[in-house]
């Protein structure tokens, strides 16, 4: 996980603990930067990360900004899993999913 992204995530979480006013755009920018980081590191965005980041965007639309940060954090964490950890975890909630490449 990128230290820069992790620091931004923590900083934004601290800001949100004081209120949500005017932070929607900052959360959306973080989501966009995480997508770019995953593509730069792995050449693609794997399924679990993609779902989490889509969920994060949906949470912003509903003004659930802390929930959005949790989804962003989850995407970053699972991107670091080994293939075995990744697919065991992802299949827990996606019983019928087929393994696909996680890296380009």
N, C-alpha and C positions, 0 to 999 in steps of 0.2 A: 504494500500500500504506500502510495506516495506520501511522504511526510508533509509536504505542502498541502495536499488535499486534506489530510487528517487534521492538520492545524486549522485549516479553514472550517472544517466541519465542527471542531470543538469550539472555535471562536463564535461561529454562528449559533451553536447550541446555547452558549452563554448569553448571547444577545437575546435569543428567543425566550430565555427564562425571565426576562424583564418585560416581555410583551412582543406581539407580532407585528406591530405597526411598521409598514414600509419594508418588510423583509422578503416579500414574495419574489421580487426580481433577483435578489441576492441568492435565494435558494435555487431558483431556476438557473442562474448562472453557474452555481456549483454543480448542479446536475449535468449541465452541458459540458462543463470542464471534466467531469468524471467520465462521461462518454468519450470525450476526446482522448483522455489519458488511457482508457482501456483499449481504444483502437491503436493508439501509438505503441502501447506495450505488447499487445497481443495480436494486432492486425484485424481485430473484430470485437464484437461484444457478444459474449456467450449467452445462452438462453436465460439462465437464472439472473444474471446481472441485468439483462435487458428488461425482464419482468419487474425487477426491483426498481429500476430507474423509471420505467413507465408508471409504476405505482407511485413513486415519489412525485412525479409530475401531476398525477391525479390528486394526490394529497394537497399539493400547492393550490390547485384549482378549488378545493374544498376549504382552503385556509387551515389545514391541519399541518402546520409547518414542522412541528416536532416529529410527527409521524413521518413526514417526508424525509427528514434527516436520518431517521432510523432506517428507512428503506435505502437511502444512499449509503449509509454505513454498511448495511448488509451486502449490498452490491460490491463494495470494496473488499469486505472480508472474504466473501465466497470466491472472489477472483484470485485469491491467494491459495485456495484449497488445491490439494493434489487431485488428480482425476478421480481416484477412488472416493475420497471424501466428498467431492463435488457431486458425483452421480448418486451416491448413497443418500446424501442430503436432499438433492433435488427430486429424486424418485420418491421420497417420503410423502410428498404432496402431489406428485405427478406420476401416478402409478403406471400409466401407459406410455410414458415418454421414451423415445428412442435416443440412444447415445448419438451425439453428433460431435464433430470436432469443436474444441473449445479455443483453439488457437489457429490462426491463419497460416 
